[in-house]
Amino acid sequence: MVLVFKTSVTKDYEVALLTPHLNTLTHGNGNWNFDLEDCDNILRIESVSLEVWDVIPVLEKFQFFCEELEDMIVWKA
């Protein structure tokens, strides 16, 4: 499962600050990444066991906004 979040993380040093905490959360497997070039500063986490409520408090602890982006279906005509 891939969890996708909109965040307020915008800088590499902010990612570095969060890295040890996200690594702990994902048991050190490193299956997470930020897309700071996306307008929503996306955080993606691949996990079979994590839930949204496991991730959001980690970012909020450091005063970052974090909100799950739910699946959206795009219909093409």
C-alpha positions as CSV (number, residue, x, y, z in Angstrom):
1,M,0.0,0.0,0.0
2,V,1.2,3.5,-0.8
3,L,0.2,6.4,1.6
4,V,0.3,9.8,0.0
5,F,0.3,13.1,1.9
6,K,0.2,16.8,1.1
7,T,2.7,18.5,3.4
8,S,4.3,21.9,4.2
9,V,7.8,20.5,4.0
10,T,9.6,22.6,1.4
11,K,13.4,22.4,2.0
12,D,16.0,19.7,2.0
13,Y,17.1,20.5,5.5
14,E,13.5,19.9,6.7
15,V,13.6,16.4,5.0
16,A,16.9,15.8,6.8
17,L,15.3,16.7,10.1
18,L,12.4,14.2,9.5
19,T,14.6,11.4,8.0
20,P,15.5,9.6,11.3
21,H,11.8,9.8,12.4
22,L,10.5,8.5,9.1
23,N,13.1,5.8,9.0
24,T,12.1,4.7,12.5
25,L,8.4,4.7,11.5
26,T,9.2,2.6,8.4
27,H,11.5,0.3,10.4
28,G,14.6,1.6,8.5
29,N,13.6,0.3,5.1
30,G,13.6,3.7,3.5
31,N,10.4,3.2,1.5
32,W,9.4,6.8,1.7
33,N,10.2,10.0,-0.2
34,F,9.2,13.6,-0.6
35,D,8.5,15.3,-3.9
36,L,9.4,18.9,-3.1
37,E,8.9,20.0,-6.7
38,D,5.2,19.1,-6.6
39,C,3.0,22.0,-5.6
40,D,1.7,19.9,-2.6
41,N,5.2,18.8,-1.4
42,I,4.1,15.2,-1.5
43,L,5.2,12.6,0.9
44,R,4.8,9.0,-0.3
45,I,5.3,6.0,2.0
46,E,5.2,2.4,0.9
47,S,4.1,0.1,3.8
48,V,2.0,-2.9,4.5
49,S,1.4,-2.0,8.1
50,L,1.3,1.8,8.5
51,E,-1.9,3.8,8.7
52,V,-2.5,7.5,8.1
53,W,-2.7,8.2,11.9
54,D,0.8,6.7,12.3
55,V,2.3,9.3,10.0
56,I,0.6,12.6,10.5
57,P,1.7,13.0,14.2
58,V,5.3,12.6,13.2
59,L,5.2,15.6,10.9
60,E,2.9,17.6,13.2
61,K,5.4,17.1,16.1
62,F,7.8,19.4,14.1
63,Q,5.0,21.9,13.2
64,F,4.6,20.7,9.6
65,F,1.2,20.4,8.0
66,C,0.4,16.9,6.8
67,E,-2.8,15.7,5.2
68,E,-3.7,12.5,3.5
69,L,-4.4,12.8,-0.2
70,E,-7.1,10.3,-0.9
71,D,-7.4,8.4,-4.2
72,M,-9.0,10.4,-6.9
73,I,-10.4,8.9,-10.1
74,V,-10.0,11.0,-13.2
75,W,-12.6,10.3,-15.9
76,K,-11.6,10.8,-19.5
77,A,-14.3,11.4,-22.1
